[in-house]
Each structure stands twice: as C-alpha cells, then as structure tokens.
C-alpha cells in the first residue's frame, strides 16, 4: 500500500510482513542535508502511525552522501525512534557491491537486527521469517 509519494522517495506499507518501506526513486532531484533529514523523519512518522515492526530502506537509487554528523544523529535520535516503535528488523536494499561491504561492517545497532540485501524480495522474505536471526 502506497502511503506517501515525493519527488525523491516513496513510502509504502507491506502489510503481509508489517514492513514500512522507504524507497529512493530513480533520477530524484538534488537532495541536501535538510531535505534528507526531513525525509527520514517523515518516513519514521509512518512507522509510529502503523506500528511497524520491520523497516526496509531501498538505497539503490540514492545519490546523496550525508555528512559525518548524520551518523551521530542517526544513532542517537533516529534509531531511538525505531526502538520506541518496537522495530525488530531493518533491511537495507542496495547495490551488490555495497552489500558485501556493509555485511562486513563492524557497526551494529542494539535493539534491532540489521541485514543487507541486493533484492527487495530477499529482504521481504527475511522480514517474514518468524525468528530473528
């Protein structure tokens, strides 16, 4: 179910897996830091509204490189919102070369499990699995 459509991204709810999907669109216009943070906040607002336990973020078409301070904001503010909702699983769908790099990344968040995929179908299958990996 489509919840929101912007020039840069789309937010959907995959009801069968209770997954909130954030998809960056192809050929999206230039995104600056303010617009990027606004998109992140808009997205998680739907998480609260629909009480989703899973989040899928598709970055295959994402062209913006957030500044270093984003990672601190994400860790201290944004991911706290995930935990408040009760998110259990977060999947990033990205280009194949990034999947390998991220799977080997030492950065792990507490409170939810994060996995990386190059296909949306694989991410949704993981979301549907009843046991956290």
Secondary structure, 3 states (H helix, E strand, C coil): CEEEECCCEEEEEEHHHCEEEEEECCCCCCCCHHHHHHHHHHHHHHHHHHCCCEEEEECCCCCCCCCHHHHHHHHHHHHHHHHHHCCCEEEEECCHHHHHHHHCCCCCCCCCEEEEECCHHHHHHHHHCCCCC
